[in-house]
Amino acid sequence: MNKILSTSSIIISRTIYGLNWYTISPLYLLIAKDLSIKYGELGLIAFSFLLGAMIFQIPAGILAAKIGNKNTAVLGMLILSLASIFSGMSWDFISLLIFRFILGIGAALFFSPAVHTLRLIFEKKRQGYIIGLYNAAFSIGAGIALLTWSFVASFTNWRIALIIGGILGLILTFENHVTIPNYRNNNRVSFSTALKNKTIIYLGIATSGFWGLNYALTQFIDSYLIAYKGMNENIAGMASSITLFGAIIGNIAIGEATDRIGKRKQVLLLSLILIAIVTFLTPFIDEITLWLYVSAQGFLSGAIFALIYAITMDEINIDETLKPLAASMINAFNIGIGSLASPLYTYITSFISPEMGWFSIAIYELALLSLYRKLL
């Protein structure tokens, strides 16, 4: 019963965590109008969040080794929730940037300690499944935010909509404190063991192109379908949300499958190549092939995220206490290097063509994937 309760607590928290990542996305235009923010400046809001999440990834792993997974994850959820509430109270552009940066800090502190706690709760043979479920919960939260938060704001306003997400997070913060076990390892460890681990470094860099490709896709596929494919806004919105819900299936299905058959590194490599090929096909989709396209993108992205962290938790030979640090390092590489894909896409699309925009991020992913050979 304790195992079920602890697992459910973390999975639900991960859902609310994902929701608070994306509650702001449908509200950008409302915020811009209310706070007199120029449209071109809205990208800085998303960048501020990612900057906080990237900078504090490695400190999160170190903190988890020092004070325990539970304390670090609960602190992260608390910071994330309060930052979402204060985002709703922002009085100008600068204050909103600061609160979104702080929200990124909270996101960084929660992620790796929470996923490592799940690893310790579940037996080794179910690592792929439970990590897949953990990532699927993020997609559920993100999908709910993208599909419904504009409606929430229409019945209230953008400020209340952001505050609601934060309040949900505060409820889960208290619940996490009560139900999540606090696994502690008092063994003295050298952080340099993880920081200098070549497998972690290569895995983080090799998959960062994928992270950037996936982030760019979720941010821009909607506007691309409307502006360049002439599709209805409702169809475009539904298509973009399917990429998130498709990831739910990919996370769980591939996580479970590789628990049974093994060969996670090989399956991950194949999935990374396939998602690049699917991205190359973006300019050729129409209203008929669109649904197959977004389903494939979603499924593959979910599979890749599940495999990256299953490999990190189960197949990298470092002290158990350093596993959150390993996951945090990979996240830091992914966000830091992968974030370049979005401006690459928008720049190439604006100055050359939208077709070349998609080709450029697919090539970017494959170029970084060349490092993957060092993992096999």
GUROKOL-130356 format. One line per field, with one value per residue: residue number from 0; x, y, z of N, C-alpha, C in turn; residue in one letter. Coordinates in pm, whole numbers, plus 50000, padded with zeros to 5 digits. Layout:
BEGIN
nr	[NUM;...] .
n_px	[X;...] .
n_py	[Y;...] .
n_pz	[Z;...] .
ca_px	[X;...] .
ca_py	[Y;...] .
ca_pz	[Z;...] .
c_px	[X;...] .
c_py	[Y;...] .
c_pz	[Z;...] .
rest	[A;...] .
! end
This chain:
BEGIN
nr	[0;1;2;3;4;5;6;7;8;9;10;11;12;13;14;15;16;17;18;19;20;21;22;23;24;25;26;27;28;29;30;31;32;33;34;35;36;37;38;39;40;41;42;43;44;45;46;47;48;49;50;51;52;53;54;55;56;57;58;59;60;61;62;63;64;65;66;67;68;69;70;71;72;73;74;75;76;77;78;79;80;81;82;83;84;85;86;87;88;89;90;91;92;93;94;95;96;97;98;99;100;101;102;103;104;105;106;107;108;109;110;111;112;113;114;115;116;117;118;119;120;121;122;123;124;125;126;127;128;129;130;131;132;133;134;135;136;137;138;139;140;141;142;143;144;145;146;147;148;149;150;151;152;153;154;155;156;157;158;159;160;161;162;163;164;165;166;167;168;169;170;171;172;173;174;175;176;177;178;179;180;181;182;183;184;185;186;187;188;189;190;191;192;193;194;195;196;197;198;199;200;201;202;203;204;205;206;207;208;209;210;211;212;213;214;215;216;217;218;219;220;221;222;223;224;225;226;227;228;229;230;231;232;233;234;235;236;237;238;239;240;241;242;243;244;245;246;247;248;249;250;251;252;253;254;255;256;257;258;259;260;261;262;263;264;265;266;267;268;269;270;271;272;273;274;275;276;277;278;279;280;281;282;283;284;285;286;287;288;289;290;291;292;293;294;295;296;297;298;299;300;301;302;303;304;305;306;307;308;309;310;311;312;313;314;315;316;317;318;319;320;321;322;323;324;325;326;327;328;329;330;331;332;333;334;335;336;337;338;339;340;341;342;343;344;345;346;347;348;349;350;351;352;353;354;355;356;357;358;359;360;361;362;363;364;365;366;367;368;369;370;371;372;373;374;375] .
n_px	[50082;50193;50383;50223;50088;50300;50408;50186;50158;50393;50360;50121;50207;50402;50237;50103;50325;50406;50181;50211;50436;50327;50096;50111;50146;49907;49825;49976;49918;49714;49851;50049;49897;49784;50006;50144;50343;50567;50513;50738;50893;50792;50912;51129;51023;50967;51232;51352;51243;51348;51618;51647;51576;51783;52028;52006;52000;52226;52305;52069;52095;52322;52230;52029;52183;52294;52088;51884;51643;51364;51339;51458;51297;51043;51101;51153;50897;50754;50878;50831;50548;50486;50613;50456;50217;50299;50371;50123;50066;50224;50350;50473;50677;50943;50916;50763;50944;51136;50989;50924;51178;51243;51048;51151;51376;51253;51139;51370;51474;51283;51269;51485;51537;51282;51232;51438;51361;51140;51275;51400;51183;51065;51128;51424;51372;51152;51216;51213;50938;50827;50964;50884;50612;50630;50728;50517;50318;50397;50343;50067;49991;50095;49949;49686;49705;49761;49531;49315;49364;49328;49053;49004;49112;48935;48705;48786;49057;49381;49559;49439;49421;49693;49749;49580;49703;49937;49830;49728;49973;50080;49908;49984;50248;50235;50111;50304;50509;50404;50363;50575;50856;51169;51450;51773;52123;52401;52659;52978;53039;53204;53145;53263;53286;53049;53034;53249;53198;53208;53011;52770;52807;52837;52589;52413;52487;52459;52186;52077;52013;51780;51615;51595;51478;51230;51123;51105;50922;50683;50637;50604;50463;50188;50145;50280;50125;49895;49983;50144;50041;49778;49575;49285;49240;49144;49192;49471;49538;49440;49600;49858;49829;49800;50058;50160;49989;50031;50285;50244;50164;50393;50594;50512;50468;50714;50890;50799;50833;51113;51195;51141;51276;51526;51821;51822;51983;52019;51755;51694;51871;51769;51514;51579;51690;51467;51288;51412;51390;51111;51071;51201;51005;50807;50738;50588;50343;49983;49630;49538;49754;49851;49765;49879;50141;50172;50109;50315;50536;50478;50465;50729;50883;50801;50890;51167;51233;51164;51351;51600;51617;51575;51804;51991;51929;51956;52171;52412;52720;52755;52768;52469;52365;52440;52283;52056;52205;52328;52104;52026;52247;52226;51983;52058;52249;52078;51883;52045;52204;52012;51826;51903;51787;51529;51555;51713;51536;51332;51481;51588;51348;51233;51419;51495;51324;51020;51032;51309;51353;51248;51407;51654;51655;51627;51864;52040;51979;52071;52341;52442;52379;52575;52768;52675;52776;52983;52865;52789] .
n_py	[49880;50125;50152;50181;50418;50604;50595;50679;50937;51065;51039;51183;51432;51483;51517;51758;51917;51912;52041;52300;52382;52447;52603;52873;52894;52898;53150;53364;53578;53716;53797;53957;54170;54276;54346;54509;54403;54347;54146;54013;53990;53790;53542;53558;53511;53235;53153;53248;53082;52832;52885;52908;52644;52504;52601;52522;52245;52071;52163;52070;51788;51755;51861;51675;51452;51535;51619;51443;51276;51320;51562;51744;51724;51800;52061;52167;52141;52313;52564;52587;52598;52828;53016;53002;53104;53367;53449;53494;53725;53915;54240;54370;54331;54260;54161;53934;53784;53728;53572;53351;53251;53168;52973;52786;52708;52569;52359;52227;52134;51949;51739;51528;51412;51311;51120;50942;50850;50695;50491;50366;50275;50084;49754;49647;49528;49658;49912;50058;50069;50217;50459;50537;50574;50787;50994;50996;51104;51369;51449;51424;51626;51853;51838;51876;52139;52281;52227;52317;52547;52798;52813;52811;53060;53217;53208;53319;53499;53567;53589;53461;53207;53122;53128;52931;52695;52707;52681;52421;52291;52354;52211;51950;51964;51961;51713;51541;51573;51434;51171;51066;50851;50906;50837;50793;50805;50768;50735;50860;51033;51104;51377;51428;51187;51146;51389;51378;51158;50988;50852;50964;51228;51199;51081;51283;51498;51379;51331;51581;51724;51599;51675;51950;51952;51833;52016;52246;52154;52113;52377;52515;52376;52410;52685;52669;52491;52641;52887;52814;52585;52634;52538;52482;52649;52498;52236;52244;52297;52066;51874;51944;51889;51616;51525;51539;51368;51135;51081;50977;50711;50615;50646;50463;50217;50156;50172;49956;49746;49740;49672;49405;49300;49416;49575;49859;50078;50033;50040;50301;50444;50373;50491;50761;50810;50758;50962;51185;51136;51144;51414;51535;51488;51669;51905;51785;51695;51665;51732;51476;51300;51419;51330;51080;51162;51338;51157;50970;51135;51204;50948;50851;51049;51019;50756;50793;50971;50808;50600;50732;50808;50568;50429;50595;50563;50289;50172;50307;50308;50416;50537;50483;50705;50912;50905;51086;51318;51242;51221;51488;51613;51520;51634;51903;51927;51862;52070;52301;52279;52191;52398;52571;52490;52594;52884;52840;52711;52912;53124;53017;52953;53209;53350;53185;52940;52774;52499;52445;52520;52309;52101;52187;52158;51885;51796;51911;51756;51502;51555;51598;51352;51192;51150;50939;50693;50641;50533;50276] .
n_pz	[50000;50081;49880;49650;49718;49742;49483;49330;49429;49336;49059;49011;49098;48907;48688;48753;48766;48492;48390;48496;48359;48111;48137;48082;47808;47633;47699;47624;47442;47573;47801;47687;47587;47822;47982;47817;47643;47382;47091;46990;47215;47368;47342;47511;47759;47767;47730;47964;48160;48074;48107;48386;48452;48327;48443;48709;48709;48762;49026;49151;49142;49302;49544;49603;49662;49898;50083;50040;49826;49862;50014;49840;49607;49708;49790;49536;49411;49574;49524;49247;49245;49397;49236;49006;49104;49174;48920;48811;48943;48837;48759;48555;48254;48329;48592;48540;48385;48585;48769;48608;48559;48819;48847;48669;48817;49028;48879;48794;49038;49117;48924;48875;49139;49197;48992;49049;49298;49229;49094;49309;49453;49283;49157;48981;48732;48632;48553;48306;48251;48474;48459;48209;48264;48441;48273;48094;48252;48266;48003;48002;48184;48050;47812;47907;47997;47757;47610;47766;47921;47809;47806;48079;48144;48001;48150;48382;48425;48279;48490;48716;48607;48591;48863;48964;48869;49024;49283;49276;49261;49514;49683;49612;49695;49977;50006;49896;50084;50296;50202;50038;50052;50220;50093;50197;50160;50337;50265;50176;49881;49570;49380;49141;49017;48878;48735;48564;48416;48120;47976;48065;47980;47698;47636;47713;47539;47285;47268;47282;47055;46974;47191;47145;46890;46947;47130;46971;46783;46938;47008;46765;46565;46552;46471;46228;46075;46042;45925;45702;45589;45565;45731;45937;46252;46469;46388;46370;46637;46763;46639;46731;47002;46997;46960;47217;47361;47219;47304;47554;47513;47381;47579;47785;47647;47510;47723;47880;47693;47650;47902;47895;47667;47671;47535;47528;47448;47174;47079;47146;46978;46723;46744;46765;46513;46352;46432;46334;46059;46029;46090;45875;45687;45738;45573;45374;45457;45464;45515;45540;45588;45813;46069;46106;46102;46333;46531;46507;46565;46832;46960;46918;47044;47310;47357;47333;47545;47764;47733;47750;48021;48151;48077;48199;48473;48508;48369;48382;48533;48826;49168;49355;49488;49326;49104;49065;49009;48770;48598;48609;48491;48226;48155;48174;47966;47753;47758;47749;47509;47328;47321;47124;46891;46845;46789;46561;46387;46356;46248;46005;45879;45849;45689;45480;45405;45515;45476;45474;45732;45891;45789;45881;46163;46184;46069;46251;46477;46391;46350;46610;46709;46611;46803;46942;46880;47052;47269;47220] .
ca_px	[50000;50284;50444;50121;50062;50417;50416;50075;50190;50495;50304;50027;50288;50465;50132;50085;50452;50394;50077;50265;50526;50258;49976;50132;50154;49787;49789;50076;49859;49643;49952;50113;49806;49763;50130;50205;50464;50573;50504;50873;50955;50731;51007;51217;50956;50997;51376;51383;51209;51446;51747;51643;51576;51914;52133;51992;51995;52336;52285;51961;52151;52413;52147;51961;52282;52325;51974;51788;51552;51234;51351;51488;51179;50938;51144;51132;50755;50713;50926;50757;50409;50484;50651;50339;50123;50352;50363;49989;50061;50327;50305;50532;50752;51061;50873;50722;51067;51198;50909;50937;51311;51232;50970;51247;51457;51171;51128;51498;51491;51189;51272;51571;51514;51155;51245;51524;51281;51063;51368;51425;51059;51035;51235;51506;51318;51043;51266;51165;50794;50794;51015;50792;50490;50667;50731;50381;50243;50431;50270;49926;49979;50119;49835;49571;49728;49749;49395;49208;49392;49268;48915;49009;49134;48817;48606;48844;49149;49509;49624;49377;49456;49826;49743;49516;49807;50023;49759;49729;50107;50096;49838;50069;50368;50202;50084;50435;50581;50344;50357;50692;50964;51293;51565;51899;52245;52500;52794;53044;53061;53273;53060;53340;53261;52943;53061;53349;53159;53196;52883;52669;52834;52805;52445;52349;52511;52407;52039;52032;51951;51642;51540;51567;51383;51099;51074;51067;50800;50568;50616;50579;50387;50055;50149;50323;50011;49801;50042;50206;49961;49643;49481;49197;49302;49101;49265;49611;49548;49420;49717;49971;49806;49818;50199;50180;49918;50100;50402;50201;50170;50532;50664;50476;50483;50855;50948;50762;50892;51258;51212;51132;51373;51656;51872;51770;52066;51992;51620;51702;51935;51673;51407;51636;51702;51332;51222;51474;51330;50974;51081;51231;50883;50709;50685;50509;50218;49858;49529;49517;49872;49884;49736;49983;50265;50180;50109;50451;50622;50448;50505;50875;50939;50777;50981;51304;51249;51164;51476;51714;51627;51591;51946;52061;51905;51977;52284;52534;52784;52799;52702;52325;52340;52472;52191;51987;52300;52344;51984;52030;52348;52171;51884;52129;52300;51964;51822;52145;52239;51889;51752;51945;51708;51413;51595;51760;51416;51265;51570;51591;51213;51210;51510;51510;51192;50976;51082;51446;51349;51234;51526;51770;51658;51649;52008;52101;51966;52157;52481;52476;52364;52699;52842;52611;52858;53071;52789;52756] .
ca_py	[50000;50240;50162;50236;50555;50686;50603;50764;51074;51118;51046;51295;51553;51502;51570;51899;51977;51934;52140;52433;52418;52490;52686;53006;52891;52950;53280;53464;53697;53789;53859;54063;54284;54333;54402;54589;54334;54328;54003;53958;53970;53676;53432;53572;53453;53092;53138;53271;52957;52729;52923;52865;52497;52453;52638;52456;52100;52006;52186;51984;51655;51762;51881;51549;51364;51587;51625;51339;51298;51375;51702;51824;51726;51879;52200;52205;52160;52433;52681;52590;52637;52969;53097;53009;53199;53502;53484;53550;53857;54000;54377;54416;54230;54216;54077;53805;53713;53680;53463;53233;53198;53096;52851;52693;52653;52467;52244;52155;52067;51837;51633;51411;51340;51238;51001;50846;50788;50587;50381;50296;50209;49972;49660;49682;49477;49744;50050;50122;50094;50322;50586;50572;50625;50918;51089;51005;51194;51505;51475;51443;51760;51951;51832;51938;52284;52334;52212;52373;52666;52917;52814;52853;53204;53285;53216;53398;53583;53496;53587;53354;53080;53084;53107;52800;52594;52712;52627;52275;52248;52364;52096;51832;51980;51911;51568;51477;51575;51333;51034;51016;50808;50984;50749;50864;50724;50847;50710;50976;51010;51209;51426;51425;51057;51169;51506;51343;51032;51011;50799;51065;51344;51165;51059;51415;51577;51308;51339;51719;51765;51552;51759;52076;51924;51807;52141;52332;52099;52142;52521;52580;52300;52470;52804;52627;52432;52749;52989;52765;52477;52684;52452;52542;52661;52387;52117;52262;52281;51925;51802;51970;51821;51472;51492;51518;51248;51021;51054;50894;50571;50581;50632;50341;50098;50126;50144;49818;49653;49725;49595;49263;49255;49479;49648;49996;50171;50010;50089;50447;50492;50359;50590;50894;50819;50763;51091;51279;51109;51197;51560;51568;51475;51770;51990;51710;51648;51733;51707;51331;51237;51493;51256;50978;51235;51384;51038;50916;51227;51190;50815;50841;51137;50953;50641;50841;51021;50693;50525;50811;50806;50429;50400;50671;50506;50144;50117;50384;50250;50511;50516;50508;50841;51007;50890;51212;51410;51197;51264;51633;51650;51494;51739;52030;51922;51864;52203;52400;52267;52174;52524;52639;52442;52682;52999;52791;52689;53037;53203;52957;52967;53349;53404;53094;52882;52686;52363;52439;52529;52172;52024;52232;52101;51741;51782;51944;51639;51395;51594;51571;51207;51124;51114;50822;50574;50621;50466;50139] .
ca_pz	[50000;50084;49748;49560;49758;49708;49338;49283;49469;49245;48923;49007;49108;48776;48601;48786;48724;48348;48368;48526;48249;47990;48157;48025;47661;47565;47756;47587;47379;47678;47886;47610;47581;47955;48035;47710;47600;47237;47053;46975;47346;47436;47343;47626;47875;47761;47748;48105;48229;48038;48166;48526;48456;48286;48537;48838;48697;48835;49169;49201;49165;49418;49663;49633;49725;50031;50175;50007;49713;49902;50053;49720;49520;49773;49777;49397;49384;49646;49449;49120;49270;49437;49120;48918;49167;49159;48778;48793;49008;48774;48731;48429;48180;48405;48704;48484;48351;48709;48826;48522;48587;48947;48818;48610;48927;49094;48788;48798;49168;49132;48823;48891;49265;49192;48908;49118;49403;49165;49069;49434;49494;49195;49131;48866;48605;48585;48542;48184;48264;48568;48407;48101;48327;48496;48162;48039;48339;48222;47878;48038;48241;47944;47720;47973;47997;47621;47560;47849;48003;47747;47853;48220;48143;47947;48258;48491;48349;48270;48622;48796;48544;48637;49009;48986;48852;49141;49400;49260;49297;49660;49741;49591;49776;50111;49996;49876;50212;50384;50149;49968;50142;50205;50084;50221;50160;50410;50215;50117;49738;49498;49271;49015;48953;48781;48653;48463;48354;47976;47927;48094;47894;47559;47624;47721;47418;47167;47263;47298;46930;46981;47285;47077;46782;47006;47189;46859;46723;47023;47012;46636;46466;46544;46386;46094;46003;46008;45838;45579;45531;45550;45803;46037;46384;46554;46343;46408;46782;46796;46591;46820;47129;46977;46981;47360;47405;47159;47386;47668;47468;47354;47706;47858;47564;47486;47854;47915;47596;47672;48026;47860;47566;47687;47418;47534;47370;47033;47051;47153;46855;46614;46764;46735;46367;46296;46454;46239;45928;46033;46086;45735;45608;45780;45465;45277;45516;45430;45617;45553;45651;45935;46193;46118;46131;46472;46616;46503;46640;46974;47007;46919;47147;47438;47367;47351;47681;47856;47718;47799;48167;48194;48061;48302;48606;48518;48295;48402;48651;48929;49296;49351;49536;49219;48990;49034;48946;48632;48524;48600;48391;48093;48133;48151;47829;47660;47752;47710;47366;47250;47309;47002;46777;46820;46707;46432;46305;46322;46162;45872;45823;45814;45589;45365;45378;45623;45450;45522;45878;45945;45752;45960;46298;46169;46047;46381;46563;46342;46371;46749;46730;46569;46924;47004;46853;47166;47374;47179] .
c_px	[50086;50348;50348;50098;50177;50428;50309;50103;50289;50438;50207;50102;50355;50363;50112;50211;50448;50290;50132;50376;50449;50134;49990;50123;50028;49752;49878;50014;49782;49740;50017;50026;49795;49887;50206;50341;50459;50574;50642;50943;50901;50826;51102;51156;50983;51146;51415;51355;51314;51583;51754;51650;51713;52021;52126;51978;52103;52331;52175;52012;52243;52333;52076;52056;52309;52207;51866;51694;51424;51243;51376;51367;51067;50972;51121;50986;50702;50753;50850;50616;50398;50518;50536;50237;50172;50359;50227;49973;50160;50269;50367;50613;50868;51021;50829;50843;51131;51121;50916;51075;51309;51152;51059;51337;51380;51157;51255;51513;51400;51225;51356;51555;51385;51168;51336;51452;51197;51152;51389;51302;51037;51157;51301;51442;51202;51086;51212;51018;50767;50848;50931;50663;50514;50668;50594;50297;50271;50351;50121;49905;49995;50001;49711;49585;49705;49606;49293;49238;49345;49121;48908;49023;49011;48707;48657;48925;49284;49579;49570;49414;49594;49826;49680;49619;49900;49958;49753;49866;50131;50027;49923;50198;50346;50182;50214;50512;50532;50369;50486;50799;51091;51412;51692;52013;52355;52643;52852;53076;53135;53187;53132;53323;53153;52979;53161;53315;53130;53064;52772;52685;52795;52655;52371;52364;52446;52256;51987;51969;51806;51560;51501;51465;51242;51039;51027;50936;50678;50535;50562;50494;50248;50055;50193;50206;49913;49859;50088;50129;49815;49538;49402;49265;49267;49175;49411;49629;49533;49543;49835;49953;49825;49965;50226;50111;49975;50222;50367;50214;50314;50612;50638;50505;50630;50928;50923;50831;51040;51290;51217;51245;51513;51691;51822;51851;52040;51855;51618;51764;51839;51563;51456;51652;51564;51267;51284;51412;51189;50975;51115;51104;50779;50655;50589;50375;50100;49755;49500;49632;49910;49872;49837;50115;50275;50177;50248;50547;50602;50496;50657;50936;50919;50871;51123;51326;51252;51297;51596;51729;51629;51737;52026;52048;51953;52109;52413;52595;52842;52723;52555;52291;52359;52379;52109;52078;52322;52226;51983;52132;52294;52066;51949;52187;52187;51908;51922;52178;52113;51813;51789;51857;51593;51453;51650;51642;51354;51350;51569;51456;51190;51293;51532;51374;51151;51022;51224;51454;51339;51356;51643;51772;51672;51799;52084;52096;52062;52305;52525;52468;52489;52783;52792;52695;52950;52998;52765;52877] .
c_py	[50126;50264;50225;50384;50648;50705;50695;50910;51138;51135;51164;51428;51586;51558;51719;51979;52010;52040;52281;52476;52493;52575;52823;53008;52942;53093;53395;53592;53782;53864;53977;54189;54354;54404;54486;54533;54317;54179;53939;53930;53848;53556;53438;53514;53303;53068;53154;53146;52849;52759;52882;52715;52440;52479;52556;52304;52033;52038;52099;51844;51651;51777;51752;51451;51406;51581;51522;51377;51368;51524;51792;51836;51811;52028;52251;52231;52284;52559;52697;52644;52784;53060;53109;53108;53343;53546;53548;53687;53955;54137;54435;54303;54174;54125;53940;53721;53652;53562;53336;53169;53116;52968;52744;52630;52542;52341;52160;52075;51946;51717;51512;51340;51258;51111;50897;50778;50674;50467;50299;50223;50081;49882;49690;49640;49561;49889;50123;50159;50213;50457;50633;50631;50765;51025;51105;51102;51340;51541;51498;51584;51868;51955;51898;52090;52344;52330;52295;52507;52796;52928;52858;53005;53279;53299;53299;53512;53513;53488;53473;53217;53031;53053;52972;52687;52589;52654;52474;52219;52253;52249;51970;51842;51924;51760;51489;51466;51464;51191;50980;50972;50887;50889;50831;50764;50809;50820;50837;50943;51130;51252;51422;51292;51069;51281;51477;51215;51053;50959;50901;51184;51315;51146;51193;51496;51511;51319;51482;51772;51720;51641;51889;52060;51909;51934;52236;52285;52134;52292;52575;52502;52359;52589;52770;52574;52539;52842;52936;52651;52516;52603;52533;52543;52546;52258;52126;52242;52137;51843;51821;51899;51671;51433;51465;51391;51121;50981;50968;50747;50529;50560;50496;50216;50060;50101;50001;49718;49631;49666;49446;49218;49313;49563;49792;50091;50156;50064;50242;50504;50485;50465;50730;50915;50835;50899;51200;51262;51166;51349;51608;51568;51583;51854;51919;51660;51727;51695;51558;51266;51303;51407;51145;51044;51273;51265;50977;51003;51209;51058;50805;50929;51077;50837;50687;50892;50906;50619;50601;50795;50665;50387;50470;50605;50362;50096;50199;50346;50358;50480;50559;50652;50945;50997;51017;51314;51373;51241;51415;51680;51632;51599;51872;52036;51935;52004;52306;52398;52262;52303;52601;52601;52537;52808;52959;52773;52820;53124;53149;52971;53109;53394;53312;53037;52795;52542;52347;52454;52392;52087;52059;52168;51948;51713;51810;51824;51529;51427;51565;51421;51130;51081;50983;50696;50542;50547;50319;50044] .
c_pz	[50000;49947;49647;49589;49718;49557;49281;49312;49371;49105;48911;49014;48975;48676;48626;48752;48574;48315;48390;48430;48140;48012;48092;47873;47592;47604;47709;47531;47480;47767;47815;47605;47716;48009;47932;47668;47449;47204;47044;47106;47419;47444;47461;47754;47881;47786;47895;48188;48201;48098;48312;48539;48422;48393;48665;48828;48782;48984;49229;49231;49285;49547;49702;49702;49869;50128;50145;49895;49753;49932;49933;49630;49578;49766;49634;49365;49455;49569;49319;49141;49307;49319;49021;48973;49148;49013;48747;48856;48946;48738;48605;48368;48262;48520;48654;48445;48476;48766;48740;48538;48716;48929;48756;48715;48998;49010;48792;48927;49183;49047;48861;49026;49264;49109;48975;49233;49347;49136;49195;49485;49415;49176;48997;48734;48552;48566;48420;48194;48355;48523;48289;48156;48383;48387;48096;48121;48302;48097;47906;48092;48136;47848;47778;47968;47858;47570;47636;47914;47939;47789;47999;48227;48092;48053;48377;48426;48352;48404;48708;48740;48589;48787;49040;48973;48971;49265;49394;49300;49447;49731;49730;49671;49916;50109;49976;50006;50304;50334;50088;50068;50116;50209;50101;50218;50221;50367;50154;49971;49680;49380;49137;48942;48847;48683;48541;48388;48205;47919;47948;47998;47750;47539;47626;47595;47296;47155;47271;47169;46923;47072;47217;46966;46839;47065;47078;46795;46806;47026;46880;46537;46445;46447;46244;46012;45959;45902;45703;45513;45515;45622;45905;46174;46476;46518;46387;46557;46826;46756;46686;46954;47117;46994;47128;47407;47340;47240;47507;47632;47446;47480;47771;47776;47545;47617;47896;47823;47622;47808;47995;47768;47585;47565;47413;47446;47221;46993;47054;47025;46737;46624;46729;46584;46303;46315;46367;46100;45922;46024;45945;45649;45638;45664;45370;45332;45463;45535;45636;45629;45783;46060;46215;46160;46278;46569;46622;46583;46790;47031;47021;47027;47286;47461;47399;47493;47782;47852;47772;47950;48224;48184;48171;48438;48619;48460;48304;48535;48742;49057;49288;49393;49426;49099;48962;48967;48799;48546;48506;48497;48249;48059;48102;48010;47728;47644;47698;47562;47280;47229;47183;46882;46744;46744;46570;46338;46262;46228;46019;45803;45773;45695;45468;45327;45495;45603;45504;45673;45942;45911;45844;46098;46293;46149;46177;46475;46521;46362;46513;46779;46689;46689;46985;46984;46971;47280;47343;47196] .
rest	[M;N;K;I;L;S;T;S;S;I;I;I;S;R;T;I;Y;G;L;N;W;Y;T;I;S;P;L;Y;L;L;I;A;K;D;L;S;I;K;Y;G;E;L;G;L;I;A;F;S;F;L;L;G;A;M;I;F;Q;I;P;A;G;I;L;A;A;K;I;G;N;K;N;T;A;V;L;G;M;L;I;L;S;L;A;S;I;F;S;G;M;S;W;D;F;I;S;L;L;I;F;R;F;I;L;G;I;G;A;A;L;F;F;S;P;A;V;H;T;L;R;L;I;F;E;K;K;R;Q;G;Y;I;I;G;L;Y;N;A;A;F;S;I;G;A;G;I;A;L;L;T;W;S;F;V;A;S;F;T;N;W;R;I;A;L;I;I;G;G;I;L;G;L;I;L;T;F;E;N;H;V;T;I;P;N;Y;R;N;N;N;R;V;S;F;S;T;A;L;K;N;K;T;I;I;Y;L;G;I;A;T;S;G;F;W;G;L;N;Y;A;L;T;Q;F;I;D;S;Y;L;I;A;Y;K;G;M;N;E;N;I;A;G;M;A;S;S;I;T;L;F;G;A;I;I;G;N;I;A;I;G;E;A;T;D;R;I;G;K;R;K;Q;V;L;L;L;S;L;I;L;I;A;I;V;T;F;L;T;P;F;I;D;E;I;T;L;W;L;Y;V;S;A;Q;G;F;L;S;G;A;I;F;A;L;I;Y;A;I;T;M;D;E;I;N;I;D;E;T;L;K;P;L;A;A;S;M;I;N;A;F;N;I;G;I;G;S;L;A;S;P;L;Y;T;Y;I;T;S;F;I;S;P;E;M;G;W;F;S;I;A;I;Y;E;L;A;L;L;S;L;Y;R;K;L;L] .
! end
